[in-house]
Amino acid sequence: MNSKLSLVAVGALATTLAACAPGFAQQAGPGTSPRGPMRMFQEMDANSDGRITADEMRQRVAERFAAADANRDNALSLEEFRNAMPRRNADTPAPADGRRGRMVEMRFRMTDANGDGRVTLDEMQTTAGAMFRGMDANSDGTVTQEELPRRRHGMHHGPRPG
């Protein structure tokens, strides 16, 4: 899988799972916690064997979905989806505006397969499963840390200067 597609898959899975902010796999510095997909990886690797199975992924999706479904109607509204997104700190508002808000809304619409304005657990599982298969570079049914894309120096988002 090419690197751009891998990055899109990781970002979309991370947002869909609401396990971490979209981003690149990053090793944490001394005394800090991992961020991005590395954090997601650690949260999903339930038995800490260094591999995420489809079952571990499905379990984590179900847990995150239940936590995000504030009104317990078995579906996420755009507001619930937004509110499930992590924030830098408790005072940071949910990503409703700006670039991040647009990305969350786009991913919500992509996950809402039937277009009814609500995301069900089945829709989340379907999207997460597709992203999982996309990250499983060697098609062995598991995702390892080595299969996560790494941030390259000089890589950035947005237009290039000049």
Secondary structure by P-SEA (a helix, b strand, c coil): ccaaaaaaaaaaaaaaaccccccccccccccccccaaaaaaaaacccccccccaaaaaaaaaaaaaaacccccccccaaaaaaaccccccccccccccaaaaaaaaaaaaacccccccccaaaaaaaaaaaaaaaccccccccccccccccccccccccccc
